[in-house]
Amino acid sequence: MEVKPYNQQSTKKEQVEEMFDNIAPNYDLLNRVLSLGIDTIWRKKAIHTIKKKKPTHLLDIATGTADLAIEANKMLNPGHVTGIDISNEMLEYGRKKLDKQGLTDKITLIKDDSENLSFSDASFDVATAAFGVRNFGNLDKGLSEINRVLEPGGQLIVLEFTKPVSFPFKQLFNIYFKYFLPVIGKFKSKDSRAYKYLYESVQAFPDYDQFLERMKKAGFTDCSYKKLSLGICAIYQGFK
Ligand SMILES: C[S@@+](CC[C@H](N)C(=O)[O-])C[C@H]1O[C@@H](n2cnc3c(N)ncnc32)[C@H](O)[C@@H]1O
């Protein structure tokens, strides 16, 4: 059975959009609290991977409230950053941050679907996706679309949760992730399913070599990954 946020009736994409619209007001705060601020370090590490490439047109897939887009602009100063997402509410919170930080001419946020991108072929030299690909309705379609809009030689960086394997960290982390985190998430976000779905979707998601195979299938080469924080998440990269 496919892991979806709320039920088995409507599509995963519709439910994912609804869920992120629901949790958008508290998304940034919950990220900081639930990860003890480590999520910001993970994004910085992911961006560091593309530093050498000196991107000019960067596409941030599933940009949400634009945390990675903003950090990429700060660390890399590319010509332009475009962030796309299917959740209007997440984008609205992102736009408020851009306004506040005077970044509206450097970063553009657009409602768009990674599985059916509105950009022409070879529009970007780098694409990033932080905690987004796990939520795609169709992972292979999403990755192929990202590949299509990258120019030849273009680089994709994916930051995504993985499953720790070593004893006793795996056991301790799972207690936190499966039982503790959904309670705080429910209390603060008022969405009783969102943070249960987070745990379930990570368990169901292909990680490490399985995910590299999916990247290769979508047309990426020289694919590799690096584990972060004892295997809580990983940075994947590949080239067109
Ligand atoms: C966990 S949030 C990550 C947001 C941001 N990248 C970050 O690092 O905080 C996942 C985001 O993926 C978006 N998303 C899911 N499926 C998508 C799709 N097919 N196309 C574009 N965005 C999508 C959701 O709307 C949500 O904002």
The ligand as a Gaussian input file, in Angstrom:
#p B3LYP/6-31G(d) Opt

LIG

0 1
 C        9.481000      18.661000       3.755000
 S        9.125000      20.011000       2.692000
 C       10.753000      20.577000       2.285000
 C       10.803000      22.053000       2.031000
 C       12.191000      22.643000       1.866000
 N       12.883000      22.101000       0.723000
 C       13.039000      22.479000       3.124000
 O       14.186000      22.056000       3.013000
 O       12.559000      22.815000       4.198000
 C        8.641000      19.162000       1.220000
 C        8.066000      20.077000       0.154000
 O        7.929000      19.322000      -1.057000
 C        6.836000      19.872000      -1.766000
 N        6.456000      18.942000      -2.854000
 C        6.000000      17.685000      -2.721000
 N        5.774000      17.139000      -3.925000
 C        6.121000      18.070000      -4.848000
 C        6.109000      18.099000      -6.267000
 N        5.682000      17.071000      -6.992000
 N        6.562000      19.219000      -6.881000
 C        6.977000      20.282000      -6.153000
 N        6.983000      20.316000      -4.812000
 C        6.564000      19.224000      -4.157000
 C        5.815000      20.076000      -0.658000
 O        4.755000      20.919000      -1.030000
 C        6.680000      20.623000       0.470000
 O        6.717000      22.020000       0.489000

